[in-house]
Amino acid sequence: MSKMTIPFGPQHPVLPEPLHLKLVMEDEIVTEAIPQIGFVHRGLEKLCEIRDIHQMIQVVERVCGICSMIHAMCYCQAIEKQMGVEAPRRARFLRVIWSELHRMHSHLLWLGLYADAFGFESLFMQLWKIRERIMDINEATSGNRVIVSVNVIGGVRYDIPPEQLSWILKELGQVEKELKAIQNTMLNDYTVKKRTVGKGVLDKATAYELGAAGPTLRASGWAQDARQLRYAAFDELDFEPVVETAGDSYARGAVRFRETLQSIDLVRQAIDKLPAGEINVKVKGFPEGEMVARVEQPRGELLYYMKCDGSKHLDRLRIRTPTFANIAPLLAMLPGCQLADVPVIVLSIDPCISCTER
């Protein structure tokens, strides 16, 4: 058989962002995948030298819009820990509410793109229609649909009044109803299974060895989720990671669908247990030393490392995102697959290249 190399990306109908793979082919079979990244590098980590620690909250929110709140929460939690500041209990519960809303809208956006990748246009439109309710909640509670800018060092910027909390519960009830109406289609439809079952298999051992993260890891049988660290108010909520064992594209989609329903439950728990009190505390001074924080993004574990000398600027900011962790597992999934399955397999890790390149 003769070999040839063809490009996949950086522009492709299934890719919302520029990921470029060189695919080595034998006829219609992929034998090797070689990544090329760097198209949207913006130097955000370097900005810590000219933006102070409070201004950097707005910078890290722009690492990725879809999970912006979780980036800011991770950043603020790292500085709070280093400075010995404890966010008020009510603020910690509000952080859970907004972070799980972001997880929902990220998963719903991805599930829609996933359906679109294998040609299920009506399912794509239905999932994005459901997602609009989550975006409306974000806008009503923060003033913005995507980058909500609710985190500050020492707590959160905004409160959610009782009448809005009741409305959120009502909206989430409708979201749950509409999701369960399409659950059978999403998990059992012939078209969905034909395009995803057995495609891009990542076995349990390989997922661990290559450092997979998030739903990509949990779909291969690992019950590992950074929310098990019990940051924010997760220590007061009932939570268990969603796990599948097949390790294929179908399993990764099933994990995200089930996690969306789980996030609805977590928001309900947080609202039910939401305490009264202040939403932030005044923070004086600046951090000194090295600090690390870990949280669970929609795509997996997010890690922030920071170094500072007591001035208003950070010396060093380093962000390790889940898509970066999942690139190596993706390269292990592709060899042996048909060329026609490449778009679905690539999309199954939910690649966020803005996060990866910063």
C-alpha positions in Angstrom: 0.0 0.0 0.0 1.2 3.5 -0.8 1.2 6.1 2.0 0.1 9.7 1.7 -0.1 12.6 4.1 -3.2 14.8 4.1 -4.1 17.9 6.2 -7.0 17.9 8.6 -7.7 21.5 9.7 -6.9 24.2 10.8 -10.2 25.1 9.0 -12.8 22.3 9.0 -16.6 22.3 9.3 -16.5 20.4 12.6 -13.8 22.5 14.2 -14.9 25.7 16.0 -11.2 26.5 16.5 -8.0 25.9 14.5 -6.5 22.5 15.3 -4.3 21.2 12.5 -3.4 17.5 12.2 -1.3 15.9 9.5 -2.8 12.5 8.9 -0.7 9.7 7.4 -3.0 7.4 5.4 -2.9 4.0 3.8 -5.9 4.0 1.5 -8.8 5.2 3.8 -7.1 4.1 7.1 -5.2 6.5 9.3 -1.8 5.1 10.4 -0.4 8.2 12.2 -1.5 11.7 13.3 0.9 14.6 13.8 -0.4 17.7 15.5 0.4 21.3 14.7 -0.8 24.0 17.2 0.0 27.7 17.7 -2.5 29.4 15.4 -4.2 31.4 18.2 -1.5 32.0 20.8 -2.2 35.3 22.5 0.5 35.5 25.2 -2.0 35.8 28.0 0.3 34.4 30.7 2.9 37.1 29.9 0.3 39.8 30.7 0.7 39.1 34.4 3.8 41.3 34.3 1.8 44.4 33.4 -1.6 43.7 34.8 -2.0 43.6 38.6 -3.5 40.6 40.4 -7.1 42.0 40.3 -6.9 43.0 36.6 -5.7 39.5 35.8 -9.1 38.1 36.7 -10.5 39.6 33.5 -7.5 38.3 31.5 -7.8 34.7 32.6 -11.5 34.8 31.9 -10.5 35.3 28.3 -8.4 32.2 28.1 -11.6 30.5 27.1 -15.1 32.1 27.0 -17.1 29.0 27.4 -15.5 28.1 30.7 -14.5 31.7 31.7 -16.1 31.6 35.1 -14.2 28.4 36.1 -10.8 29.9 35.0 -11.5 33.0 37.2 -12.6 30.8 40.1 -9.4 28.7 39.9 -7.3 31.9 39.8 -9.1 33.5 42.7 -9.0 30.4 44.8 -5.2 30.1 44.4 -4.6 33.7 45.6 -7.1 33.4 48.4 -5.4 30.2 49.7 -1.9 31.9 49.5 -3.1 35.0 51.4 -5.1 33.1 54.0 -8.4 34.6 52.8 -11.6 32.5 53.0 -14.4 33.5 50.8 -17.8 33.7 52.6 -19.9 30.6 52.6 -22.6 32.1 50.5 -20.0 33.1 47.9 -18.7 29.6 47.7 -22.2 28.3 47.0 -22.8 31.0 44.3 -19.5 29.9 42.7 -20.8 26.4 42.4 -24.1 27.6 40.8 -22.3 29.7 38.2 -19.6 27.1 37.5 -22.2 24.3 37.0 -24.2 26.6 34.7 -21.1 27.1 32.6 -20.5 23.3 32.6 -24.1 22.9 31.3 -23.8 25.4 28.5 -20.4 24.1 27.5 -21.7 20.5 27.3 -24.9 21.5 25.5 -22.8 23.5 23.0 -20.5 20.5 22.4 -23.4 17.9 22.2 -24.9 20.1 19.5 -21.7 20.3 17.6 -21.2 16.5 18.1 -24.7 15.8 16.5 -23.8 18.2 13.7 -20.5 16.3 13.1 -22.3 13.1 12.2 -25.1 14.9 10.3 -27.9 14.9 12.8 -29.0 18.5 12.2 -32.3 18.4 14.0 -30.7 17.1 17.2 -28.1 19.8 16.9 -30.7 22.5 16.7 -32.7 21.0 19.6 -29.6 20.9 21.9 -28.7 24.5 21.1 -32.3 25.6 21.7 -32.1 24.0 25.2 -28.7 25.8 25.8 -30.3 29.2 25.3 -32.2 28.8 28.6 -28.8 28.5 30.4 -27.5 31.5 28.6 -30.6 33.5 29.6 -29.8 32.5 33.3 -26.2 33.7 32.9 -27.4 37.0 31.4 -30.1 37.6 34.1 -27.8 36.9 37.0 -24.6 38.6 35.8 -25.4 40.9 32.8 -23.5 38.7 30.3 -24.3 35.5 28.4 -20.8 34.1 28.2 -18.1 35.9 30.2 -20.0 36.6 33.4 -17.2 38.2 35.4 -18.6 37.3 38.8 -15.4 36.3 40.6 -13.3 38.6 42.7 -10.5 37.8 45.2 -12.4 37.1 48.4 -15.7 36.0 46.9 -18.1 37.0 44.2 -19.2 40.4 42.7 -22.9 39.8 42.5 -25.6 38.1 44.6 -28.6 36.2 43.3 -31.9 37.4 45.0 -34.6 34.9 46.1 -37.0 35.6 43.2 -34.2 34.9 40.7 -33.3 31.7 42.5 -36.9 30.5 42.1 -36.9 31.4 38.4 -33.6 29.5 37.9 -35.2 26.4 39.4 -38.1 26.7 37.1 -35.9 27.2 34.1 -33.7 24.2 35.0 -36.9 22.1 35.4 -37.7 22.9 31.8 -34.1 22.2 30.7 -34.2 18.8 32.4 -37.6 18.0 30.8 -36.4 18.8 27.3 -33.1 16.9 27.8 -34.9 13.8 29.0 -37.2 14.1 26.0 -34.2 13.6 23.7 -32.2 11.3 26.0 -33.3 8.2 24.1 -32.3 9.7 20.8 -28.9 10.9 22.1 -28.0 7.5 23.7 -29.9 4.9 21.7 -30.5 6.2 18.2 -29.2 3.9 15.4 -27.5 6.9 13.6 -25.7 8.1 16.7 -24.5 4.6 17.6 -23.4 3.8 14.0 -21.1 6.8 13.9 -19.7 6.6 17.5 -19.7 3.1 19.0 -16.2 1.6 18.6 -14.8 4.7 17.1 -11.7 6.2 18.6 -11.3 3.7 21.5 -9.1 4.7 24.3 -8.6 1.8 26.8 -8.4 2.4 30.5 -4.6 1.7 30.8 -3.7 4.0 27.9 -6.0 6.8 29.2 -4.1 6.7 32.5 -0.6 6.4 30.9 -1.2 9.3 28.5 -2.7 11.6 31.2 -6.2 12.0 29.8 -8.5 14.4 31.6 -12.2 15.0 32.2 -14.9 13.2 30.3 -12.2 11.7 28.0 -10.7 10.0 31.1 -14.0 9.1 32.8 -15.3 7.6 29.6 -12.4 5.1 29.8 -13.4 3.9 33.3 -11.6 6.2 35.7 -13.8 7.9 38.4 -11.5 10.9 38.6 -12.9 14.4 38.8 -11.3 17.5 40.4 -14.6 18.3 42.1 -13.7 15.4 44.4 -11.2 17.8 46.0 -14.3 19.5 47.5 -13.3 23.1 46.6 -15.8 26.0 46.7 -19.0 24.4 48.3 -18.7 20.9 46.8 -17.8 19.6 50.2 -21.4 20.2 51.2 -23.0 18.7 48.1 -23.7 15.1 47.1 -21.4 14.3 44.1 -20.0 11.3 42.4 -18.1 11.3 39.0 -20.0 10.1 35.9 -18.2 7.1 34.5 -18.5 5.0 31.3 -16.2 2.1 30.5 -16.2 1.6 26.7 -13.6 4.4 26.0 -15.0 5.1 22.6 -16.6 8.3 21.1 -20.1 7.1 22.2 -18.9 6.8 25.8 -17.4 10.3 25.8 -20.7 11.7 24.5 -22.7 9.7 27.1 -20.6 11.0 29.9 -21.2 14.6 28.9 -24.9 14.1 28.5 -25.2 12.5 31.9 -23.0 15.3 33.4 -25.4 17.9 32.1 -28.2 16.3 34.1 -25.9 16.0 37.1 -25.1 19.7 36.9 -28.8 20.5 37.1 -28.9 18.4 40.3 -25.9 20.2 41.7 -27.3 23.6 41.1 -30.6 22.6 42.8 -28.6 21.3 45.8 -26.6 24.5 46.0 -29.8 26.7 45.8 -31.5 24.5 48.4 -28.5 24.9 50.8 -27.6 28.5 49.9 -26.8 30.3 53.2 -27.5 33.9 54.0 -24.6 36.3 54.6 -22.0 38.4 52.8 -20.8 37.5 49.3 -17.2 38.8 49.5 -14.6 40.0 52.0 -12.2 42.9 51.7 -8.7 41.8 50.8 -5.7 43.9 51.7 -2.1 43.4 50.5 -0.7 41.1 47.9 0.3 37.4 47.9 3.9 36.2 48.2 5.3 32.8 47.3 4.2 30.0 45.0 0.6 28.7 44.8 -1.3 26.0 42.9 -5.0 25.5 42.4 -7.0 22.8 40.6 -10.6 22.8 39.5 -12.7 20.8 37.1 -13.5 22.5 33.8 -16.1 21.0 31.4 -13.2 19.4 29.5 -11.3 18.2 32.6 -8.9 19.2 35.3 -7.5 22.8 35.1 -4.4 23.7 37.0 -3.0 27.2 37.8 0.5 27.7 39.0 1.5 31.2 40.2 4.6 32.8 41.7 4.6 36.2 43.3 6.9 38.4 45.4 4.4 40.4 47.5 4.0 43.1 44.8 0.8 43.8 42.9 2.1 41.9 39.9 2.6 38.1 39.6 6.1 37.0 38.7 4.9 33.9 36.8 1.6 32.5 35.7 1.3 29.0 34.2 -2.0 27.5 33.1 -2.3 23.8 32.3 -5.5 23.1 30.5 -7.4 19.9 29.9 -7.3 20.0 26.1 -3.5 20.1 26.3 -3.7 16.9 28.4 -6.1 15.3 25.9 -4.0 15.9 22.7 -1.8 12.9 23.4 -4.7 10.6 24.0 -6.3 11.9 20.8 -3.2 10.9 18.8 -3.6 7.4 20.2 -7.2 7.2 19.2 -6.8 8.0 15.6 -4.5 5.3 14.1 -6.6 2.5 12.6 -9.7 4.5 12.1 -11.4 5.4 8.8 -10.8 8.9 7.4 -14.6 9.5 7.6 -14.5 8.9 11.3 -11.7 11.4 12.0 -14.0 14.5 12.5 -16.2 12.7 15.1 -13.2 11.3 17.0 -11.4 14.7 17.1 -14.5 16.4 18.3 -15.1 13.7 20.9 -12.4 15.1 23.2 -14.1 18.5 23.0 -11.0 20.4 21.9 -10.6 23.9 23.1 -7.6 25.4 21.3 -8.0 28.8 22.8 -7.4 27.2 26.3 -4.5 25.1 25.0 -2.6 28.0 23.4 -3.7 30.9 25.6 
